[in-house]
C-alpha cells in the first residue's frame, strides 16, 4: 500500500543523499524538506502496520487490541503487553 508514494520519497531522499555526499552544503529549506519526507515515510509505515497492510511475510511486531480485554495482542492472538508477574519472577 502506498508503494508509489514511498518509492518517490525514497528516490528524492536518494538524490539529496548523493548531493550532500559529494560535499554540498545543506540549507534550512533542504533540511525541512528532508524532515517532512522522513516523517511521511514513518507515518505511512505506521499506518500500514496498524492496519495490517504492511506486506511483511515473517513474524511481525504489528499488534492490535483484543475485543474482549482491550489489551494489545499479537497477530497470532497471544498477549503481548506488560505482565507484572514477569518483574516478580526476575527479582525473586
N, C-alpha and C positions, 0 to 999 in steps of 0.2 A: 504494500500500500504506500502511496506517495513516492514511488521509486523515481519517477521523473523529476520531482522536486528535489529529492535527496541527491540525485546524480548531478543536477545543475549546481546545487550548493557545493558539492564536493569538487566539481570542476572549477568553480570560481575560487574556492579556497586553495586549490592546487595551483592556479595561475598566480595568486598572490604569494603563495609559498615560494614559487620559482622566482618571482620578482625580488622578494626580500632575501632569499638565499644568495642571490647574485650581488648583494651589498646595498640595495636601495634602502633609503630611509623611509620609515613608516610615519605618516602624518595622522592626526587625530581623526580625520574623516575615515581613513582606511581602517584604523583600529575599531571605530564604531561599526563599520560595515562587517568586519570580521566577527565582532562580538554578536551582532544580530544574526549572522549566518550560523554561528556555533549554537546560539540559543535556539534558533529554528530547528536545527538538526536534533538537538537534545529534546525539544518539545515533541517533535514528530516521533522520535524513538520511544518516548514515554507514552504517548498516545497509543502507538501500536502495541506496546507491551501491555498497557491497561485494557485494551480491547481484544487482546489475543490475536492480533493480526501481524505479529512480528515475523512470521515465516521461519522462526527458529526451530530446527528439527530435533535438537538434542534436549537435554534436561534444561528447563527454563526456570528463571527466577521469578517469572511473572506469577502473580497471585491475585486472588480475588477475595471477596468476603463471603463467608458461609451465610446462606439464607436463614439457617436455624439459630446460629450463635452470634453472628455478626463479626466473628473473628476472622482474621486473614487465614486462608488455606492455600496450599499449593495446588497446581493443576491436577495432581493425582488424588486430590481430596484430603491429603494429610494436613494436619495443623502445623503452621509454620510461624507461630508467634512466640512470645515470651512465656516461659514456664518457670515460676518461682522455685519449683522443686529442683530444677537444674542447678540453681545457685546453692541451694541447701546441700545437694549431693557433692558439689565441688568443694564446699567448705568442710564437710564432715566425713 
